[in-house]
Amino acid sequence: MNNIVKEQNIELNRLYKKQTELYHAAALQCGLSDAAFWILYSLCESDDIYTQNALSETWSLPKQTVNSAISSLVRSGYICLRPIASARNSKAVVLTDEGIKLCRHTVIPILEAEERALSRMSDEERRLFLSLSDKQYQLTEEEFQQTFKTLKHKSEESDL
């Protein structure tokens, strides 16, 4: 592999790790687990109706992790689960009044800080950043899928 590409890949992974650590620190500062933080974040940033499954998929979190965090947030009185008329087995995850108060002092200031940071980039920089981030993700996913197929094939051959 080209040394420049290798070094850039290492730097990119370091930046992703630093970003992950930044959000972990934000969750801790808010007194929340990472999963609880992302659940509340979703409920604050969007008017969409979220189920436990949707939250799990949105944040690529294990379902059990989301279920545990939701149970804790329900016990704390920050969210409740409401039946969805069109979905017999699914329930909407909804902020309670206490949850809204919590978000005003924790998650919403983080959302606002993110928006301030992005607003310090030009519109063109933001578009380019999003476009290249998405492209890098898509290409990496394609390469991983190909690698997984190769690894599976090699594993099956060694089992023979």
Secondary structure, DSSP 8 states (H G I E B T S, - for coil): --HHHHHHHHHHHHHHHHHHHHHHHHHHHTT--HHHHHHHHHHHH--S-B-HHHHHHHHT--HHHHHHHHHHHHHTTSEEEEEETTEEEEEEEEE-HHHHHHHHHTHHHHHHHHHHHHHTS-HHHHHHHHHHHHHHHHHHHHHHHHHHHHHHHHHHHHH-
